[in-house]
Amino acid sequence: MVERYTLSRKLFIVFNYTILALLSVICLLPLVHVLAVSFSSSGAAAAGYVKLWPVEFTLDSYKYVLGKEQFFLSIGMTLKRVSVGLIVNMVLTVLVAYPLSKEVQKFRGRTVYAWVFVFTMLFNGGLIPLYMTVRYTGILDTVWALVLPSAVPIFNMILLLNFFRGLPKEVEEAAFMDGAGHWTSLWKIYVPLSTPALATITLFTMVFHWNSWFDGLIFMNSPSNYPLQSYLQTIVIQQNFSSASLESIAVLQKISDRTFKSAQIFLGSLPILLVYPFLQKFFMKGIVLGSVKG
Amino acid sequence: MINQKTEPKGMNTASASSLGASRKSSSQLPLHLMILPALILILIYSYGPMLGAIIAFQDFNPALGIFRSKWSGLENFRYVMALPGTMQVIWNTLIIAVIKIVAGLIVPIIVALLLNEVRKEMFKRTVQTMVYLPHFLSWIILGGVLIDILSPTQGIVNQFLNWLGIDSIYFLGSNDWFRPVLVMSDVWKEFGFNTIVYLAALTSINPALYEAAVIDGASRWKQTINVTLPGMAPIIVLTATLALGQVLNAGFDQVFNLYSPQVYETGDIIDTFVYRIGMVDAQYGVATAVGLFKSVVSLILLSVSYFLAYRFANYRIF
């Protein structure tokens, strides 16, 4: 690029790169620190020697976490809710987005349906009535309590609806000429043509289910049914504000509470870190899809 | 973007399709069937609770249920308003939400402008990768991280302050510090991700405008003020308008995982208040009344904000 830089321009460029580099580093430093603590010895962590690199490197806290049955139970529940939730969410998103992407002339109920769905984004009955509904429908303490109340993700549905509308209509028209119906059109034309949008929504949905914690906390009666994030909430957050349990006192001799919590924090975010490169590739498209509408 | 490009095509064929569609495709029954499962679920789990919210007007007793509990009119609302902390909770909610909205608007815009000046693609992408990450982690993870680094005894932030000669601060237990921590950590989580929208707006500014400005002898700074910012104005106005609907959402996930009784005075918000009254104290009717109050006010604010966005920015939800 041929551009003559004045002195002030040069100064600005240096300033700009420095600020942005600092910002990015600050974003990650807390996470790096916690990671370093998790690999440090309890003594070093308790004494505050650990900065950004493990001190007296050890895997003790990971061995302890991975030796806990509850940890694996909660991962099991999370995997269950992610898979069931993903299937339910995706199927319903596609099934609702297709009819609502039609013009009103072709699908007369469209506007009414659309408002019925969108209204749930604007208004909700609140926490207690939701809890009672979940209880009356008999799904408390099952994976369905984590899936059904959020079974129709309206935001994703709108995203997909707008994507469907952007697809060329000629293909569908041709299929209709050949005698295809709406089901064929949806599965054979719209779904295959929408893979980028569907991939984006799939990743969003997986992250949503992996990260959800509050529903697990209130809809699960027995802690053995907690998904991972709810379980971590009780370990990493709640214990901080209540007195330590007997178990953790016993363990304190060997593993400090701090390294133990740090290890769980890291393990709890590991899957997100693993899918992050894919996420980043897709979500730019997804956001732009959602925000720039015709 | 894709939409905008292909929409004209779709519009042209719309008229052709009504002529050419076969009989099978003109049947609307499959379309209704597709919607049915989602409709049933949403009627149960979204509209069910809306009806259930009538217990806000009952002296609700779980053993008797909705149909046999006694009606109490506005008693629950009167009871809540008479509680000493209620106004403080509403005030906390408003102030935390508004400061978050303002900070959450300014920081991403500035960062987007700075990123836009970066010519080295590698550097730009690296920065983006790093600043987007916290958005995808839950408040459990980030809350755990914050509790650790802000700890008054072992936290690395206080170690750093001590090294500078400043006394340790109990950030999460101090009413002076709790709100600033909420706002800063919220910015930390979301600013990167929120730059995406503005970066998209920046790339859609017509380059000819910059060329014209250069010919007119405008400096970089003048270009930013007179070309870039006006180019971003629509999306900024839109974001600000839509944020109006969020002034009662101070961020339950974040507050719930960071607060403690010591900071109820400055940090307790409507959502955490509802949780404690309802799920902890089991005063279902009262908690529902507070929740309903919030939902109704939010509905009004959201409607107003969508109306304004539609009117002035031509924004439509679907």
Interface residues (C-beta under 8 A of the other chain):
Chain A: M1 R9 F12 I13 N16 Y17 I19 L20 A21 L23 S24 V25 I26 C27 L28 P30 L31 H33 V34 V37 A45 A46 G48 V50 K51 L92 L95 V96 Y98 P99 L100 K102 E103 Q105 K106 F107 R108 G109 Y113 A114 V116 F117 V118 T120 M121 L122 F123 N124 G125 G126 L127 I128 P129 L130 Y131 M132 T133 V134 T137 L148 P149 A151 V152 I158 L161 N162 F163 R165 G166 L167 P168 K169 E170 E173 F176 M177 G179 A180 G181 H182 W183 S185 L186 V207 W210 N211 S212 W213 F214 I218 Q229 L232 Q233 V236 I237 N240 F241 R258 K261 S262 Q264 I265 G268 S269 I272 Y276 L279 Q280 F283 M284 I287 V288 L289 S291 V292 K293 G294
Chain B: M1 I2 N3 Q4 K5 T6 E7 K9 G10 T13 A14 A16 S17 S18 G20 A21 S22 K24 S25 S26 S27 Q28 P30 L31 H32 M34 I35 P37 A38 L39 L41 I42 I44 Y45 S46 Y47 G48 P49 M50 L51 G52 A53 I55 V111 L114 L115 E117 V118 R119 F123 T126 V127 Q128 T129 M130 V131 Y132 L133 P134 F136 L137 S138 I140 I141 G143 G144 V145 L146 I147 D148 I149 Q154 I156 Q159 W188 G192 I196 V197 A200 R220 I235 F252 D253 F256 N257 S260 D271 V274 Y275 G278 M279 Y284 A287 T288 G291 L292 K294 S295 V296 S298 L299 L302 S303 R316 I317 F318
